[in-house]
Amino acid sequence: MTYIIAEPCIDIQDKSCVDVCPVDCIHEMGRMLVIDPEECIDCGACEPECPVEAIFPEDALPDKWEPFVKINYAFPEGASVIDALVDAYATEHNVQNEPIA
């Protein structure tokens, strides 16, 4: 099992989770952060640090955010693939997250 970053991170990209990750498996993409499932050691350090509660253990991810499993698992395919998936999701679901001040 790995951790998944979901919809609340889109256009927010608070990097508090990056700072606490002991294996540097959280990466910045165009509109959100993603966790590389191959690097994640399932320590859970990132989850409580997220100010918008966007990080979940994969087996506890709310059903409505299931597409984010594919988005995070696309990390080896590169930023262009992830960015396209995020843009398509954000458009389809009219995501308008306000950046944290």
Long-range contacts (C-beta under 8 A, 24 or more apart in sequence): 1-42, 1-57, 1-58, 1-59, 2-35, 2-37, 2-40, 2-42, 2-57, 2-58, 2-72, 3-35, 3-40, 3-42, 3-44, 3-46, 3-47, 3-55, 3-56, 3-57, 3-58, 4-35, 4-55, 4-56, 4-57, 4-58, 4-61, 4-65, 4-68, 4-69, 4-72, 5-32, 5-33, 5-34, 5-35, 5-50, 5-54, 5-55, 5-68, 5-72, 6-54, 6-55, 6-56, 6-61, 6-62, 6-65, 6-68, 7-54, 7-65, 7-68, 7-89, 7-93, 7-95, 7-97, 8-50, 8-52, 8-53, 8-54, 8-97, 9-33, 9-50, 9-52, 9-54, 9-55, 9-97, 10-86, 10-89, 10-90, 10-95, 10-97, 11-90, 11-95, 11-96, 11-97, 11-99, 12-52, 12-54, 12-97, 12-99, 12-100, 14-50, 14-51, 14-52, 14-100, 16-49, 16-50, 16-51, 17-46, 17-47, 17-49, 17-50, 17-55, 19-49, 20-45, 20-46, 20-49, 21-45, 21-46, 27-75, 29-79, 29-82, 29-83, 29-86, 30-79, 30-82, 30-83, 30-86, 30-87, 31-83, 31-86, 31-87, 31-90, 32-71, 32-86, 34-71, 34-72, 34-74, 34-75, 34-82, 35-72, 35-75, 36-72, 36-75, 36-76, 37-72, 37-73, 37-75, 38-75, 38-76, 51-100, 52-97, 52-100
